Amino acid sequence: MIELDRRDFIASLGGAAAVGLMSHEARADALEDALNDQLELAQAAPGSGGGSFPTAAEVQAQIPTRSYRRGTGTSFLNTSGENVPVLPPMPARPTLFDFFDLRFSRQGNHCLQSANEAMQRGVDEEIILACLLHDTVQAIMRTDHGYWGAQLYEPYVPERTSFAIKYHQALRFYPDDEAGYVYPDMYRRIFGEDYVPAPHIRADWNMLRNHRWYDAPREVTVSDLYAFDPDAVVSMDPFVDIVGRHFRQPDEGLGNDNSPVAHMWRTIANPDAPL
């Protein structure tokens, strides 16, 4: 399990005063992003147009001079302060695997580790798929990412899978000894032992406690907890058939299918679009 230096983490968020102004959910999302940053770093270790308006090529050339993606605001900020790279082009009809290869680089390995943990524990395929997908929406939105993620995938996955993605957001704040989910010590250090989750999180927790699908998001939290190993690199290969059986890939490609969430996929595909 990756450990963070508490003082460095708080300093990276602007100091104790700035952290005090953040909601608890925002702090949780910042913590998860910091863990992903450390995971990524640990694994990485082993012209002029002649006029008053720039040309398309000049605009393209400006991309690596900025530390953010123009079209997506703070969600695509490079927190290291370095300029962002030019992203490789997406295929004309992108699949989920294309997004993993070309756009989910920051979240991808953590999600693969999570899915692998679930598979090793004998979890059913609908929840293995939820583990594979649960944090990928952080490519465009970290806050309330469970709810955003469920919306992103709802047209393409079984209902129980999207349910698991949505409500892992709430269950991560509630330990379950019988299920094997221990409340992380880092949460206590960052939020305080007397932390009380926000009203919508508490309401979801109260709904979930007796829900027939409680086990679905709970399994995601269990597999999530142990999926920050800096030495583990998991291939997509074990999950290809599961995706094939349970993910409804549109023939037109994600973002081109006129679904209610097609715009979200287009945003992930082209985060440098200014409008």
C-alpha positions in Angstrom: 0.0 0.0 0.0 1.3 3.4 -0.9 1.9 5.8 2.0 1.7 9.6 1.7 3.5 12.1 3.8 0.7 14.0 5.5 2.5 17.3 5.7 3.5 17.2 2.0 0.0 16.2 1.0 -1.6 19.1 2.9 1.0 21.5 1.5 0.2 20.4 -2.0 -3.5 21.4 -1.4 -2.5 24.9 -0.3 -1.9 24.4 3.4 -4.1 23.6 6.4 -6.3 26.7 5.8 -7.1 25.7 2.3 -7.8 22.1 3.3 -10.1 23.4 6.0 -12.3 25.1 3.3 -12.6 21.9 1.3 -15.6 19.5 1.7 -14.7 16.1 3.1 -15.7 14.5 -0.3 -13.3 16.9 -2.1 -10.5 15.9 0.3 -11.2 12.2 -0.3 -11.0 12.8 -4.0 -7.8 14.8 -3.7 -6.3 11.9 -1.6 -7.2 9.3 -4.2 -5.7 11.5 -6.9 -2.5 11.9 -4.9 -2.3 8.1 -4.5 -2.8 7.7 -8.2 0.0 10.3 -8.8 2.4 8.4 -6.6 1.4 5.1 -8.3 2.1 6.6 -11.7 5.5 8.1 -10.6 6.6 4.8 -9.0 5.9 2.8 -12.1 7.5 5.4 -14.4 10.7 5.1 -12.4 11.7 1.3 -13.4 5.8 28.9 -36.1 3.8 31.9 -37.4 0.7 32.1 -39.6 1.5 35.5 -41.1 -1.7 37.2 -39.7 -3.5 38.2 -36.5 -5.1 34.8 -36.0 -3.2 31.6 -35.4 -3.4 28.7 -37.7 -4.8 25.3 -36.6 -1.2 24.0 -36.5 -0.1 26.9 -34.3 -3.0 26.2 -31.9 -2.0 22.5 -31.8 1.6 23.5 -31.1 0.5 25.5 -28.0 -0.9 22.4 -26.3 2.3 21.2 -24.6 3.1 24.8 -23.4 0.2 24.7 -20.9 -0.3 22.8 -17.7 -4.0 22.3 -18.3 -6.5 21.2 -20.9 -8.4 24.2 -22.2 -11.7 22.4 -22.7 -12.1 20.7 -19.3 -10.9 23.1 -16.6 -9.3 22.0 -13.4 -10.2 18.3 -14.0 -7.3 18.0 -16.5 -4.8 20.1 -14.6 -1.3 18.6 -14.5 -0.7 18.9 -10.8 3.0 18.5 -11.2 3.1 21.9 -12.8 4.7 20.5 -16.0 3.2 21.1 -19.5 0.7 18.6 -20.8 1.7 16.4 -23.7 -0.1 16.3 -27.0 -2.5 13.3 -26.8 -2.5 10.6 -29.5 -5.5 10.7 -31.8 -8.5 8.5 -31.1 -9.7 6.0 -33.7 -12.8 6.9 -35.7 -14.9 4.4 -33.8 -13.3 4.2 -30.4 -13.9 1.3 -28.1 -13.6 1.1 -24.3 -10.2 -0.5 -24.8 -9.1 2.5 -26.9 -10.0 4.8 -24.1 -8.0 2.7 -21.6 -5.0 2.7 -24.0 -5.2 6.4 -25.0 -7.1 8.4 -22.4 -7.2 6.6 -19.0 -3.5 6.6 -18.4 -3.8 8.1 -14.9 -6.6 5.9 -13.6 -6.1 2.9 -15.7 -3.6 0.8 -13.8 -5.2 1.4 -10.5 -8.5 0.2 -12.0 -6.9 -2.8 -13.5 -5.4 -3.6 -10.1 -8.8 -3.3 -8.5 -10.4 -5.6 -11.1 -7.6 -8.1 -10.7 -8.1 -8.0 -6.9 -11.8 -8.7 -7.4 -11.1 -11.5 -9.8 -8.6 -13.1 -7.4 -11.3 -13.0 -4.7 -13.8 -14.8 -6.9 -16.2 -11.8 -7.3 -18.8 -12.2 -10.1 -18.2 -10.6 -13.5 -20.6 -7.7 -13.2 -18.7 -6.4 -10.2 -15.3 -7.2 -11.7 -16.4 -4.9 -14.5 -17.4 -2.3 -12.0 -14.0 -2.4 -10.4 -12.4 -2.1 -13.8 -14.4 1.1 -14.6 -15.0 2.6 -11.2 -12.5 5.5 -11.2 -12.0 6.1 -15.0 -14.4 9.0 -15.0 -11.9 11.0 -13.0 -10.4 11.8 -16.4 -13.1 14.5 -16.5 -14.4 14.8 -13.0 -13.1 13.9 -9.6 -15.8 15.4 -7.3 -18.6 12.9 -6.8 -16.9 10.7 -9.3 -19.0 7.6 -8.3 -22.1 9.4 -9.5 -20.5 10.7 -12.6 -19.0 7.3 -13.4 -22.3 5.6 -13.1 -23.9 8.1 -15.5 -21.0 7.6 -17.9 -21.4 3.9 -18.1 -25.1 3.4 -17.5 -26.1 3.0 -21.2 -23.5 0.3 -21.7 -23.3 -2.0 -18.6 -25.7 -4.1 -16.5 -27.7 -2.1 -14.0 -25.9 -3.8 -11.1 -22.6 -2.7 -12.5 -23.6 1.0 -12.7 -25.1 0.7 -9.2 -21.8 -0.5 -7.8 -19.9 2.3 -9.5 -22.3 4.9 -8.2 -22.5 3.9 -4.6 -18.9 2.9 -3.9 -18.6 6.7 -3.5 -20.6 6.5 -0.3 -19.5 3.1 1.1 -15.8 4.0 1.1 -16.6 6.1 4.2 -18.1 3.3 6.2 -16.1 0.2 7.4 -17.4 -3.3 7.1 -15.4 -5.8 9.0 -17.4 -8.8 7.7 -16.8 -7.7 4.1 -13.1 -7.0 4.7 -13.3 -3.2 4.3 -11.2 -1.3 6.9 -11.6 2.4 7.1 -8.2 3.8 5.9 -6.0 5.4 8.5 -5.2 8.1 6.0 -8.8 9.2 6.1 -8.6 9.6 9.8 -5.4 11.7 9.5 -6.9 13.9 6.8 -10.5 14.2 7.9 -10.2 13.7 11.7 -11.6 10.8 13.8 -14.9 12.7 14.3 -15.6 13.2 10.6 -19.2 13.0 9.6 -19.9 12.4 5.9 -22.0 14.9 3.9 -25.8 14.5 4.0 -26.1 12.9 0.6 -23.5 10.4 1.5 -25.2 9.6 4.8 -28.5 9.3 3.0 -27.0 6.8 0.5 -25.4 4.8 3.3 -28.8 4.5 5.1 -30.4 3.4 1.8 -27.7 0.9 1.0 -27.5 -0.8 4.4 -30.6 -2.9 3.7 -30.5 -2.9 -0.1 -30.5 -6.2 -1.9 -27.4 -5.0 -3.9 -25.4 -3.7 -1.0 -22.7 -6.3 -1.8 -22.1 -4.7 -5.2 -20.6 -1.3 -4.3 -19.1 -2.9 -1.1 -17.1 -5.3 -3.2 -15.8 -2.3 -5.2 -14.6 -0.6 -2.0 -12.8 -3.8 -0.8 -11.0 -4.3 -4.1 -10.3 -0.5 -4.3 -8.6 -0.4 -1.0 -5.8 -2.8 -2.0 -5.2 -1.6 -5.5 -2.4 1.0 -5.0 0.6 -1.3 -5.4 3.4 0.7 -7.1 5.1 -2.6 -8.2 2.0 -4.2 -9.8 1.3 -3.7 -13.5 -1.9 -5.6 -14.6 -2.7 -6.3 -18.2 -6.2 -5.8 -19.7 -6.0 -9.4 -21.2 -7.8 -11.2 -18.3 -10.8 -8.8 -18.6 -11.3 -8.8 -22.4 -13.9 -11.5 -22.4 -15.7 -10.0 -19.4 -15.9 -6.7 -21.2 -17.1 -8.6 -24.3 -19.9 -10.3 -22.4 -21.1 -7.3 -20.3 -20.2 -4.0 -22.0 -22.5 -3.0 -24.9 -20.0 -1.4 -27.2 -21.8 0.8 -29.8 -20.9 0.1 -33.4 -20.5 3.8 -34.1 -17.9 4.1 -31.3 -18.2 5.7 -27.9 -19.1 9.3 -28.3 -20.6 8.8 -31.7 -23.7 6.8 -30.7 -26.1 9.7 -29.8 -26.5 8.3 -26.3 -27.4 10.6 -23.4 -23.7 10.5 -22.4 -22.0 10.6 -25.8 -20.9 14.2 -25.0 -19.0 12.9 -22.0 -17.0 10.4 -24.1 -16.3 13.2 -26.7 -14.9 15.4 -23.8 -12.6 12.6 -22.7 -11.5 12.0 -26.3 -10.8 15.6 -27.0 -10.1 17.6 -23.8 -8.2 20.3 -25.7 -11.2 21.6 -27.5 -11.7 25.2 -26.3 -15.5 25.1 -26.7 
